[in-house]
Amino acid sequence: MSHDVQYGTAVASVYDSFISPSMLTSDAVERLRPHVTDARVLEIGVGTGRIAVPVAEIAAEVVGVDNSRPMLEEFRSKGVPGNVVLVEADFRRPLPVTGRFDAAYATMGSLACVRSREELVAALTHVRMALKPGGSLSMEYYATSTYRPLVAQHTLTMPTPHRAGGTTTFTVTLDDGDVLTMHTRIDEDDAPPVEFAEQILLIERAEVEACLAEAGFAVAHVDPVEGFQPYDWYTALNEGMQ
């Protein structure tokens, strides 16, 4: 498949003003704290730094990987903490990073941006090979209990969080290969609409755990989604010795 950049200029232009404010960082950082404190840390899908900035306050070093140059440029425009290194790279390929990491994490379903279970296993293997033996991977992955009802509904329009009068419309489809496509349109008074689409592999929790195991991880803990929240949270450990 083509290694396209899903989160390009359109997403980067609205991420910090529309998307990021609706997703609180505090819960994610607290979950990560035991793994990242004073550690050398790898973030997959660093984006505009929503999680990397607060994690950098407690970690020794953060290396943030993203395949979207516009998202990384947005991060750089705000100022990158001194202990954060940004790398433009695609996790579906071997990661161009040096040294081993104590911990890795991927929030907001970044590692779900694949087109098959085989591609997910390969991506997870790339992450594992960057970790020290026993190193941890923490990740949010799209919850089927939330997204399958959206597929059935197909189209949903709702007020844009933190934007009076604005609306966001989601159009959601799921193909026979369990690839979910979500088209997003953000409308705001006196501004042109912003539209973008994303594709992710939507698989059941047991299948995510199986992919982690096939990639060489031992699943330590799973926190299922509560209510109509988007992601399950997984914690896994690198069992490999290489």
C-alpha positions as CSV (number, residue, x, y, z in Angstrom):
1,M,0.0,0.0,0.0
2,S,1.0,3.6,-0.3
3,H,2.5,5.1,2.9
4,D,0.3,8.2,2.7
5,V,0.3,10.9,5.3
6,Q,-3.2,10.9,6.8
7,Y,-2.8,13.9,9.0
8,G,-1.6,16.5,6.6
9,T,-2.0,20.3,6.2
10,A,-5.8,20.3,6.8
11,V,-5.6,18.5,10.1
12,A,-2.5,20.5,11.2
13,S,-4.4,23.7,10.6
14,V,-7.2,22.9,13.1
15,Y,-5.6,20.4,15.4
16,D,-4.7,22.7,18.3
17,S,-7.8,24.9,18.0
18,F,-10.5,22.3,17.3
19,I,-9.3,18.8,18.1
20,S,-6.8,19.0,20.9
21,P,-9.0,21.0,23.3
22,S,-11.6,18.2,23.3
23,M,-9.1,15.6,24.4
24,L,-7.8,16.2,27.9
25,T,-4.1,15.4,28.4
26,S,-4.1,14.9,32.1
27,D,-5.5,11.4,32.2
28,A,-3.1,10.2,29.5
29,V,-0.1,11.7,31.3
30,E,-1.1,10.2,34.6
31,R,-1.4,6.8,33.0
32,L,2.0,7.2,31.4
33,R,3.8,8.7,34.5
34,P,5.0,5.4,36.0
35,H,6.6,4.4,32.7
36,V,8.1,7.7,31.5
37,T,9.4,9.4,34.7
38,D,13.1,9.9,34.3
39,A,13.1,7.6,31.3
40,R,14.1,7.7,27.7
41,V,10.8,7.7,25.9
42,L,9.6,7.1,22.3
43,E,6.3,8.6,21.2
44,I,4.6,7.2,18.1
45,G,2.4,9.9,16.4
46,V,3.8,12.9,18.2
47,G,1.7,15.3,16.2
48,T,1.8,18.9,17.4
49,G,3.1,17.9,20.9
50,R,-0.2,17.5,22.8
51,I,1.3,14.7,25.0
52,A,5.0,15.2,24.4
53,V,5.2,18.6,26.0
54,P,3.8,17.5,29.4
55,V,5.6,14.2,29.2
56,A,8.9,16.0,28.6
57,E,8.5,17.7,32.0
58,I,8.9,14.4,33.8
59,A,10.9,12.3,31.3
60,A,14.7,12.4,30.7
61,E,14.3,12.5,26.9
62,V,11.4,12.2,24.4
63,V,11.9,11.2,20.8
64,G,8.7,11.9,18.9
65,V,8.1,10.2,15.6
66,D,5.4,11.3,13.0
67,N,5.1,10.9,9.3
68,S,3.3,14.2,8.9
69,R,5.6,17.1,8.2
70,P,2.8,19.7,8.6
71,M,2.0,18.4,12.1
72,L,5.7,18.5,13.1
73,E,6.0,22.0,11.7
74,E,3.1,23.1,13.8
75,F,4.8,21.6,16.8
76,R,8.1,23.4,16.0
77,S,6.3,26.7,15.5
78,K,5.2,26.6,19.1
79,G,8.7,25.8,20.4
80,V,10.0,22.3,21.2
81,P,11.2,21.5,24.7
82,G,15.0,21.1,24.9
83,N,14.8,17.4,25.8
84,V,12.4,16.5,22.9
85,V,13.8,15.3,19.5
86,L,11.4,15.2,16.5
87,V,11.8,12.6,13.7
88,E,9.8,12.5,10.5
89,A,9.3,8.8,9.9
90,D,6.6,6.2,9.3
91,F,6.1,3.5,12.0
92,R,5.0,1.1,9.3
93,R,8.7,0.9,8.4
94,P,11.7,0.3,10.6
95,L,12.2,3.3,12.8
96,P,15.2,5.5,12.1
97,V,16.1,6.0,15.8
98,T,19.3,5.3,17.7
99,G,19.7,3.6,21.0
100,R,17.0,1.8,23.0
101,F,14.1,3.3,24.9
102,D,12.8,2.6,28.3
103,A,9.2,3.2,27.3
104,A,7.1,3.9,24.2
105,Y,3.6,5.2,23.9
106,A,1.0,6.1,21.2
107,T,-2.1,8.0,22.1
108,M,-5.3,8.8,20.2
109,G,-5.1,5.5,18.3
110,S,-2.0,6.4,16.2
111,L,-0.9,2.7,15.8
112,A,-4.4,1.9,14.4
113,C,-3.5,3.8,11.2
114,V,-2.8,0.6,9.3
115,R,-4.7,-1.3,6.7
116,S,-4.4,-4.9,8.0
117,R,-3.6,-7.0,11.0
118,E,-0.3,-8.0,9.3
119,E,0.6,-4.3,9.0
120,L,-0.3,-3.7,12.6
121,V,1.9,-6.6,13.8
122,A,4.8,-5.2,11.6
123,A,4.3,-1.7,13.1
124,L,4.2,-3.1,16.7
125,T,7.4,-5.1,16.0
126,H,9.2,-1.9,14.8
127,V,8.3,-0.3,18.1
128,R,9.3,-3.3,20.1
129,M,12.7,-3.4,18.5
130,A,13.3,0.1,19.6
131,L,12.7,-0.8,23.2
132,K,15.0,-2.2,25.8
133,P,14.1,-5.7,27.1
134,G,11.2,-5.3,29.5
135,G,10.5,-1.8,28.1
136,S,6.8,-0.8,28.1
137,L,4.4,0.2,25.3
138,S,1.3,2.1,26.4
139,M,-1.2,2.8,23.7
140,E,-4.8,3.9,23.0
141,Y,-6.6,1.9,20.4
142,Y,-10.0,2.6,18.8
143,A,-12.8,0.8,20.8
144,T,-15.2,-1.2,18.7
145,S,-17.9,-0.6,21.2
146,T,-17.8,3.1,20.3
147,Y,-17.1,3.0,16.6
148,R,-19.3,0.2,15.4
149,P,-22.4,2.1,16.4
150,L,-21.1,5.1,14.5
151,V,-20.7,2.9,11.4
152,A,-24.4,1.9,11.8
153,Q,-25.4,5.5,12.2
154,H,-23.1,6.4,9.2
155,T,-23.4,10.2,9.6
156,L,-23.3,12.2,12.8
157,T,-23.3,16.0,13.2
158,M,-22.5,17.6,16.6
159,P,-21.5,20.9,18.0
160,T,-17.7,21.5,17.8
161,P,-16.3,21.5,21.3
162,H,-15.2,24.9,22.5
163,R,-16.5,26.6,19.4
164,A,-19.9,28.4,19.8
165,G,-22.0,27.9,16.7
166,G,-19.6,25.5,15.0
167,T,-20.5,22.0,13.9
168,T,-18.5,18.9,13.1
169,T,-19.9,16.2,10.8
170,F,-18.5,12.7,10.8
171,T,-19.3,10.2,8.0
172,V,-18.2,6.7,8.9
173,T,-17.9,3.5,6.8
174,L,-16.3,0.1,7.4
175,D,-15.1,-2.2,4.7
176,D,-14.9,-6.0,4.6
177,G,-11.3,-5.8,5.7
178,D,-12.2,-4.0,8.9
179,V,-10.7,-0.7,7.7
180,L,-12.8,2.1,9.0
181,T,-12.9,5.4,7.0
182,M,-14.0,8.5,8.8
183,H,-14.5,11.7,6.9
184,T,-14.6,14.8,9.0
185,R,-16.0,18.2,8.1
186,I,-15.7,21.2,10.5
187,D,-17.9,24.1,9.8
188,E,-17.6,27.5,11.5
189,D,-19.3,30.8,10.9
190,D,-17.3,33.2,8.6
191,A,-14.7,30.5,7.8
192,P,-14.3,28.0,5.0
193,P,-15.1,24.4,6.0
194,V,-12.2,22.2,6.8
195,E,-12.4,18.6,5.6
196,F,-10.1,15.6,6.0
197,A,-10.4,11.8,6.1
198,E,-8.7,9.1,8.1
199,Q,-8.5,5.3,7.9
200,I,-7.8,2.9,10.8
201,L,-8.0,-0.8,11.4
202,L,-11.0,-1.4,13.6
203,I,-10.6,-4.8,15.3
204,E,-11.8,-6.3,18.6
205,R,-9.9,-6.1,21.8
206,A,-8.8,-9.7,21.7
207,E,-7.4,-9.2,18.2
208,V,-5.4,-6.2,19.3
209,E,-4.0,-8.3,22.2
210,A,-3.2,-11.1,19.7
211,C,-1.3,-8.7,17.4
212,L,0.7,-7.4,20.4
213,A,1.6,-10.9,21.4
214,E,2.6,-11.8,17.8
215,A,4.9,-8.8,17.8
216,G,6.7,-10.0,20.9
217,F,4.8,-8.1,23.6
218,A,3.3,-9.5,26.8
219,V,0.0,-7.7,27.5
220,A,0.2,-6.5,31.1
221,H,-3.1,-4.6,31.4
222,V,-6.0,-3.5,29.4
223,D,-8.4,-0.6,30.5
224,P,-11.6,-1.0,28.5
225,V,-13.3,2.2,27.3
226,E,-15.9,3.7,29.7
227,G,-19.1,5.2,28.2
228,F,-18.9,6.8,24.7
229,Q,-15.2,7.4,24.8
230,P,-13.0,6.6,21.7
231,Y,-10.2,4.4,23.0
232,D,-9.2,1.3,25.0
233,W,-5.9,1.7,26.8
234,Y,-3.3,-1.1,26.6
235,T,-0.1,-1.6,28.5
236,A,2.4,-4.2,27.2
237,L,6.0,-5.2,27.9
238,N,8.8,-6.1,25.5
239,E,9.4,-9.8,25.9
240,G,12.1,-9.9,23.2
241,M,15.9,-10.0,24.0
242,Q,17.1,-8.5,20.7
